[in-house]
């Protein structure tokens, strides 16, 4: 699904009181659209969880994304980078 569409749907769901987090392949789109919580990953389109067949990596990315929902110190919109990404996590207001 389109990164922009996912971000807009996440924002609409959050407006109904349901917390969301998205996994984003395109950081520039996430910055423009501003999903409530997003984890940017450095992978190619079609591989949002990284290398196919790498179950541990997939699990780690999903848990990292879900952990953003539990963080009470974050104010939406918030953009983080996957922990193995060369960039550091970064908040947005």
Beta strands, then each sheet from edge to edge (+ up, - down):
strand 1: 22-24
strand 2: 37-40
strand 3: 78-81
strand 4: 90-91
sheet 1: 1+ 2+ 3+ 4-
end
